[in-house]
C-alpha cells in the first residue's frame, strides 16, 4: 500500500495482485500523482488497484478513472484502518476461508465504496451490541441499507477471552437484517489481535 502524499512509487510493481493507495486530501500534487499512477498501473498488469480517499464529497472524476474502486473515508483514523482492514482481509487467514477473489468480488462492485470502523475492549457479549451500534451510528449507517455488497471484517482476538461462534453469529445476523433484499455480505473473521480488543471494519459498495 502507498500513501500518495509521501511514499515513493515502487520501482517494480508488475504483476502485483493488489495495490492500495491512500489519499489524504484534494491537493494538486496528489491529483497529479494519481494521474501519473494511471499510466504506470495500466502497463504493470496489476489485478486490482484500490484508492482509500479521505473526503466528505464525491471523488473527483480523475480519481475514479485511475482506480478500480475508490473507498471513501471520513477521517485519518478511518483511512489508516481501511488500508489495514483491506490488507488483512486479503492476506491473513480467515475463519470463513476467504481469498483475494472473494474480497475483490465485494470491493469491485461499482467505482465508489465507503468504510467505517469500530473497536472496543472485549467483554463477554459485547460483539452483538457493537454490531447493532455500528449499524445505527457509524459514519456509513445510511449506506449499509442501500449497498449491494458489504465486507464486514471482524477481528476477535486470539487466545484468552474472545467472542465465540454464538456471538459472531449474532453480530452477523444484525448485519443481515440491515441490508436490502438481494444484497450480499462476506465476513472475513480474523483472530490475531493481542490487545484485548475486538474490532469491526465495514466496506460498503455497489451504489
TIKOL-903544 format. One line per 4 residues: number of its first residue (from 1); their letters; for each residue x, y, z of N, C-alpha, C, O. Coordinates in steps of 0.2 Angstrom, whole numbers. Example, Ala and Ser with C-alpha at 12.3 -4.5 7.8 and 13.67 -1.06 7.14 Angstrom:
// TIKOL-903544
1	as	66/-28/39/62/-22/39/66/-16/39/71/-17/42 ~ 64/-11/35/68/-5/36/64/0/39/67/6/40
This chain:
// TIKOL-903544
1	xxxx	4/-6/0/0/0/0/4/6/0/10/6/2 ~ 2/12/-3/6/18/-3/2/24/0/-5/24/-1 ~ 5/28/3/2/35/5/4/40/-1/10/41/-2 ~ -1/42/-4/1/46/-10/4/53/-8/7/56/-13
5	xxxx	4/55/-2/7/61/0/15/60/1/19/65/0 ~ 17/55/2/24/54/4/28/48/2/34/48/2 ~ 25/43/0/28/37/-2/30/37/-9/27/39/-13 ~ 36/34/-11/39/34/-17/35/29/-21/33/24/-19
9	xxxx	35/30/-28/32/25/-32/37/19/-32/43/20/-33 ~ 34/13/-31/39/7/-31/42/6/-38/40/8/-43 ~ 48/4/-38/52/3/-44/49/-3/-48/50/-2/-54 ~ 47/-8/-45/44/-13/-49/38/-16/-46/38/-19/-41
13	xxxx	32/-15/-48/26/-17/-46/22/-22/-51/16/-23/-50 ~ 25/-24/-56/22/-28/-61/20/-34/-58/23/-38/-55 ~ 14/-36/-60/11/-42/-58/8/-43/-51/6/-48/-49 ~ 8/-37/-48/5/-37/-41/-2/-39/-41/-6/-37/-46
17	xxxx	-5/-43/-36/-12/-44/-36/-16/-38/-34/-22/-37/-36 ~ -13/-34/-29/-17/-29/-26/-13/-23/-24/-7/-24/-21 ~ -15/-17/-26/-11/-11/-24/-16/-6/-21/-21/-5/-24 ~ -14/-3/-15/-19/1/-12/-15/8/-11/-10/8/-9
21	xxxx	-19/13/-13/-16/20/-12/-21/24/-7/-27/23/-7 ~ -17/28/-3/-21/32/2/-20/39/0/-14/41/0 ~ -26/43/-1/-26/50/-2/-29/53/4/-34/52/6 ~ -25/58/6/-27/62/12/-30/68/11/-32/72/16
25	xxxx	-31/70/5/-34/77/3/-34/78/-4/-33/74/-8 ~ -36/84/-6/-38/86/-13/-32/90/-16/-34/94/-20 ~ -26/90/-13/-21/94/-16/-19/93/-23/-20/87/-25 ~ -17/97/-27/-15/97/-34/-10/91/-35/-10/88/-39
29	xxxx	-5/91/-30/1/86/-30/-2/79/-30/0/75/-34 ~ -7/78/-26/-10/71/-25/-14/69/-32/-14/64/-34 ~ -17/74/-34/-21/73/-40/-16/71/-46/-17/67/-50 ~ -11/75/-46/-6/74/-52/-2/67/-51/-1/63/-55
33	xxxx	-1/65/-44/1/58/-43/-3/53/-45/-1/48/-48 ~ -10/54/-44/-15/49/-47/-14/49/-54/-15/43/-57 ~ -14/54/-58/-13/54/-65/-7/50/-67/-7/47/-72 ~ -1/51/-64/5/48/-66/4/40/-64/6/36/-68
37	xxxx	0/39/-59/0/32/-57/-5/28/-63/-4/22/-64 ~ -9/32/-66/-14/28/-70/-10/25/-76/-11/19/-78 ~ -5/29/-79/-2/26/-84/3/20/-82/3/15/-85 ~ 6/21/-76/10/15/-74/6/9/-72/8/4/-74
41	xxxx	1/10/-69/-3/4/-67/-6/1/-73/-6/-6/-73 ~ -8/4/-78/-11/1/-84/-6/-3/-87/-7/-8/-91 ~ 1/-1/-87/6/-5/-90/9/-10/-86/14/-14/-88 ~ 7/-11/-79/10/-15/-75/6/-22/-73/9/-26/-70
45	xxxx	1/-23/-77/-3/-29/-76/-5/-30/-69/-5/-36/-67 ~ -7/-25/-65/-9/-26/-58/-16/-28/-58/-20/-25/-62 ~ -18/-33/-54/-25/-36/-55/-30/-31/-52/-35/-30/-55 ~ -29/-28/-46/-34/-24/-43/-30/-18/-40/-25/-18/-37
49	xxxx	-33/-12/-42/-30/-6/-39/-35/-2/-35/-40/0/-38 ~ -34/-1/-29/-39/2/-25/-37/9/-21/-31/9/-19 ~ -40/14/-21/-39/20/-18/-43/21/-11/-49/20/-11 ~ -40/23/-6/-43/25/0/-42/32/1/-37/35/1
53	xxxx	-48/35/1/-48/43/-1/-52/46/5/-58/45/6 ~ -48/51/8/-51/55/14/-55/61/11/-52/65/8 ~ -62/60/11/-66/66/8/-73/66/11/-75/60/13 ~ -76/71/11/-83/72/13/-87/73/7/-93/73/7
57	xxxx	-84/73/1/-88/74/-5/-87/68/-10/-83/63/-8 ~ -90/68/-16/-89/63/-21/-82/63/-23/-80/69/-24 ~ -79/58/-25/-72/58/-28/-72/62/-34/-77/61/-38 ~ -66/65/-36/-65/68/-42/-66/63/-48/-63/58/-47
61	xxxx	-68/65/-54/-68/60/-60/-61/58/-61/-60/52/-63 ~ -56/62/-60/-49/59/-62/-47/53/-57/-44/48/-59 ~ -49/54/-51/-48/49/-46/-52/42/-48/-49/37/-48 ~ -58/43/-50/-62/37/-52/-59/34/-58/-60/28/-59
65	xxxx	-56/38/-62/-54/35/-69/-47/31/-67/-45/26/-71 ~ -44/33/-62/-37/30/-61/-37/23/-57/-32/19/-57 ~ -43/22/-54/-43/16/-49/-49/11/-51/-54/14/-53 ~ -48/5/-49/-54/1/-50/-60/3/-45/-65/2/-47
69	xxxx	-58/4/-39/-63/6/-34/-60/12/-30/-54/11/-28 ~ -64/17/-28/-61/22/-23/-66/21/-17/-72/22/-17 ~ -62/20/-11/-66/19/-5/-65/25/-1/-60/27/1 ~ -71/28/1/-71/35/4/-71/34/12/-75/30/14
73	xxxx	-67/38/15/-67/38/22/-68/45/25/-67/50/21 ~ -70/46/31/-71/52/34/-66/55/39/-67/61/41 ~ -61/51/40/-56/54/45/-49/50/43/-49/45/40 ~ -44/53/46/-37/50/45/-37/43/49/-34/38/46
77	xxxx	-40/42/54/-40/36/58/-44/31/54/-41/25/53 ~ -49/33/51/-53/28/46/-49/26/40/-49/21/38 ~ -45/31/37/-41/30/32/-35/24/33/-34/20/30 ~ -32/25/39/-27/20/41/-31/13/42/-28/8/40
81	xxxx	-36/13/45/-40/7/47/-43/4/40/-43/-2/40 ~ -45/8/36/-47/5/29/-42/1/26/-43/-4/23 ~ -36/4/25/-30/1/22/-28/-6/26/-27/-11/23 ~ -28/-5/33/-26/-11/37/-32/-17/36/-30/-22/35
85	xxxx	-38/-15/36/-44/-19/36/-43/-23/29/-44/-29/28 ~ -42/-19/23/-42/-22/17/-36/-27/16/-36/-32/13 ~ -30/-24/18/-24/-28/18/-25/-35/22/-23/-40/20 ~ -27/-34/28/-28/-40/32/-33/-45/30/-32/-51/30
89	xxxx	-39/-43/27/-44/-47/24/-41/-51/18/-43/-57/17 ~ -36/-48/14/-34/-51/8/-28/-56/10/-26/-60/6 ~ -24/-54/15/-18/-58/16/-18/-63/22/-14/-67/23 ~ -22/-62/27/-22/-66/33/-28/-71/33/-33/-71/30
93	xxxx	-26/-77/36/-31/-82/36/-37/-81/40/-37/-78/46 ~ -43/-82/36/-49/-80/39/-53/-87/41/-52/-92/38 ~ -56/-86/47/-60/-92/49/-66/-94/44/-68/-100/44 ~ -67/-90/40/-73/-91/35/-70/-93/28/-73/-93/23
97	xxxx	-63/-94/28/-60/-97/22/-61/-93/16/-63/-95/10 ~ -59/-86/16/-60/-82/10/-53/-81/7/-48/-82/10 ~ -53/-79/1/-47/-77/-3/-47/-70/-6/-52/-67/-6 ~ -42/-69/-10/-42/-62/-13/-48/-61/-18/-51/-56/-18
101	xxxx	-50/-66/-21/-55/-65/-26/-62/-64/-23/-66/-60/-25 ~ -63/-67/-17/-69/-66/-13/-69/-59/-11/-74/-55/-11 ~ -63/-56/-8/-63/-49/-6/-64/-44/-12/-68/-40/-11 ~ -61/-46/-17/-62/-41/-23/-69/-41/-26/-71/-37/-29
105	xxxx	-72/-47/-25/-79/-48/-28/-83/-42/-24/-88/-40/-28 ~ -82/-41/-18/-86/-36/-15/-83/-29/-16/-87/-24/-18 ~ -77/-28/-16/-74/-21/-17/-75/-19/-24/-76/-13/-25 ~ -74/-23/-29/-75/-21/-36/-82/-21/-38/-84/-24/-44
109	xxxx	-87/-18/-35/-94/-18/-37/-96/-10/-37/-98/-7/-32 ~ -95/-8/-43/-96/0/-44/-89/3/-42/-84/0/-40 ~ -89/9/-44/-82/13/-43/-81/16/-36/-76/18/-35 ~ -86/17/-32/-86/20/-26/-88/16/-20/-93/12/-21
113	xxxx	-84/15/-15/-86/12/-9/-85/16/-3/-82/22/-3 ~ -88/14/3/-87/18/9/-85/14/15/-87/8/15 ~ -81/16/20/-79/12/25/-80/16/32/-80/22/32 ~ -81/12/37/-81/14/44/-79/8/48/-78/3/46
117	xxxx	-77/10/54/-73/6/59/-75/7/66/-76/13/68 ~ -75/2/70/-76/2/77/-72/-3/81/-71/-8/78 ~ -69/-1/87/-66/-6/91/-67/-4/98/-68/2/100 ~ -68/-10/102/-69/-9/109/-65/-14/113/-63/-19/111
121	xxxx	-64/-13/120/-61/-18/124/-66/-24/125/-72/-22/125 ~ -64/-30/124/-68/-35/124/-71/-37/131/-67/-37/136 ~ -77/-38/131/-80/-42/137/-86/-46/134/-89/-45/129 ~ -88/-51/138/-92/-56/135/-99/-53/133/-102/-49/137
125	xxxx	-101/-55/127/-107/-52/124/-107/-46/121/-112/-43/119 ~ -101/-43/120/-101/-36/118/-102/-36/110/-104/-31/107 ~ -100/-41/107/-99/-40/99/-106/-39/96/-107/-35/92 ~ -111/-43/98/-118/-41/95/-120/-34/96/-123/-31/92
129	xxxx	-119/-32/102/-121/-25/104/-117/-20/99/-119/-15/97 ~ -110/-21/98/-106/-17/94/-109/-17/87/-109/-12/84 ~ -111/-23/84/-114/-23/78/-120/-19/77/-121/-15/72 ~ -125/-19/82/-131/-15/82/-129/-8/82/-132/-4/79
133	xxxx	-124/-6/87/-122/1/87/-119/4/81/-120/9/79 ~ -115/-1/78/-112/1/71/-117/3/66/-116/8/63 ~ -122/-1/66/-127/0/60/-131/6/62/-133/9/57 ~ -132/8/68/-136/14/70/-132/20/69/-135/25/68
137	xxxx	-125/20/71/-122/26/72/-116/27/68/-113/33/68 ~ -113/22/64/-107/23/61/-108/29/55/-113/31/53 ~ -102/31/53/-102/36/48/-105/34/41/-107/38/37 ~ -106/27/40/-109/24/34/-116/21/35/-118/17/32
141	xxxx	-119/23/41/-125/20/43/-131/20/37/-135/16/36 ~ -131/26/33/-135/27/28/-134/23/22/-138/22/18 ~ -127/21/21/-125/17/15/-126/9/16/-128/6/11 ~ -126/7/22/-127/0/24/-134/-3/21/-134/-8/18
145	xxxx	-139/1/22/-146/-2/19/-147/-2/12/-151/-5/9 ~ -142/2/8/-143/3/1/-138/0/-3/-138/-1/-9 ~ -132/-3/1/-127/-6/-3/-129/-12/-6/-133/-16/-3 ~ -126/-14/-12/-127/-21/-15/-122/-26/-12/-124/-32/-12
149	xxxx	-116/-24/-9/-112/-29/-6/-109/-25/0/-107/-19/0 ~ -107/-30/5/-104/-27/11/-98/-32/13/-99/-38/12 ~ -93/-29/15/-87/-33/18/-87/-31/25/-86/-26/27 ~ -89/-36/30/-89/-35/37/-83/-39/40/-84/-45/41
153	xxxx	-77/-36/41/-71/-39/44/-72/-38/52/-71/-33/54 ~ -72/-44/55/-72/-44/62/-65/-47/65/-64/-53/63 ~ -62/-44/69/-56/-46/72/-57/-48/79/-58/-43/83 ~ -57/-54/81/-60/-56/88/-54/-57/93/-56/-59/98
157	xxxx	-48/-56/91/-43/-58/96/-40/-65/95/-43/-69/92 ~ -35/-66/99/-33/-73/99/-31/-75/106/-27/-71/109 ~ -33/-81/108/-31/-83/115/-35/-79/120/-37/-74/119 ~ -35/-82/126/-39/-79/131/-46/-78/130/-49/-82/127
161	xxxx	-49/-73/133/-56/-72/132/-58/-68/125/-55/-63/124 ~ -62/-71/121/-63/-68/115/-70/-71/113/-73/-75/116 ~ -74/-67/108/-80/-69/106/-80/-76/103/-76/-78/99 ~ -85/-80/105/-86/-87/102/-91/-87/96/-93/-81/94
165	xxxx	-92/-92/93/-96/-93/87/-103/-90/88/-106/-88/84 ~ -106/-91/94/-113/-89/96/-113/-81/95/-118/-78/92 ~ -108/-78/98/-108/-70/97/-107/-68/90/-110/-63/88 ~ -102/-72/87/-101/-70/80/-107/-71/76/-109/-66/72
169	xxxx	-111/-76/77/-117/-77/73/-122/-72/74/-126/-69/70 ~ -123/-70/80/-127/-65/82/-126/-58/79/-130/-54/77 ~ -119/-56/79/-117/-50/76/-118/-50/68/-120/-45/65 ~ -117/-56/65/-118/-57/58/-126/-56/56/-127/-53/52
173	xxxx	-130/-59/61/-137/-58/60/-139/-51/60/-144/-49/56 ~ -136/-47/64/-138/-40/64/-137/-36/57/-141/-32/55 ~ -131/-38/54/-129/-35/48/-134/-38/42/-136/-34/38 ~ -135/-44/43/-140/-47/38/-147/-44/38/-150/-43/33
177	xxxx	-149/-42/44/-155/-39/45/-155/-31/43/-161/-28/42 ~ -150/-29/42/-149/-21/40/-148/-20/33/-149/-14/30 ~ -147/-25/28/-146/-24/21/-152/-25/17/-157/-27/20 ~ -152/-23/11/-158/-23/7/-159/-30/4/-154/-34/4
181	xxxx	-164/-31/1/-166/-38/-2/-161/-38/-8/-161/-34/-12 ~ -158/-44/-9/-153/-45/-14/-146/-43/-13/-142/-45/-17 ~ -145/-40/-8/-138/-38/-6/-134/-44/-3/-137/-49/-1 ~ -128/-44/-4/-123/-49/-2/-118/-47/3/-116/-41/3
185	xxxx	-116/-51/8/-111/-49/13/-106/-55/13/-108/-61/13 ~ -100/-53/14/-95/-58/16/-92/-56/23/-91/-50/24 ~ -90/-61/27/-87/-59/34/-80/-62/34/-80/-68/37 ~ -75/-59/33/-68/-61/35/-68/-61/43/-69/-55/46
189	xxxx	-67/-66/46/-66/-67/53/-59/-68/55/-56/-74/53 ~ -55/-63/58/-48/-64/59/-48/-65/67/-52/-63/71 ~ -42/-68/69/-41/-69/76/-33/-68/77/-30/-72/80 ~ -31/-62/76/-24/-60/78/-23/-54/82/-17/-52/83
193	xxxx	-28/-51/85/-27/-46/90/-25/-49/97/-27/-54/99 ~ -20/-45/100/-17/-47/106/-18/-42/111/-15/-42/117 ~ -22/-37/110/-23/-31/114/-29/-31/119/-31/-26/122 ~ -33/-37/118/-39/-37/122/-45/-33/119/-50/-32/123
197	xxxx	-44/-31/113/-50/-28/110/-53/-32/104/-50/-37/102 ~ -59/-30/102/-62/-33/96/-64/-27/92/-66/-22/94 ~ -64/-29/85/-65/-23/80/-69/-26/75/-70/-31/73 ~ -73/-21/72/-77/-22/66/-75/-16/61/-75/-10/62
201	xxxx	-74/-18/55/-72/-14/49/-77/-16/43/-77/-22/42 ~ -80/-11/41/-85/-12/35/-84/-8/29/-83/-2/30 ~ -84/-12/23/-84/-8/17/-90/-10/13/-92/-15/12 ~ -94/-4/11/-100/-5/8/-99/-2/1/-96/3/-1
205	xxx	-101/-6/-4/-100/-5/-11/-107/-6/-15/-112/-9/-12 ~ -107/-4/-22/-112/-6/-26/-118/-1/-25/-123/-2/-23 ~ -116/6/-27/-121/11/-27/-123/14/-34/-127/18/-34
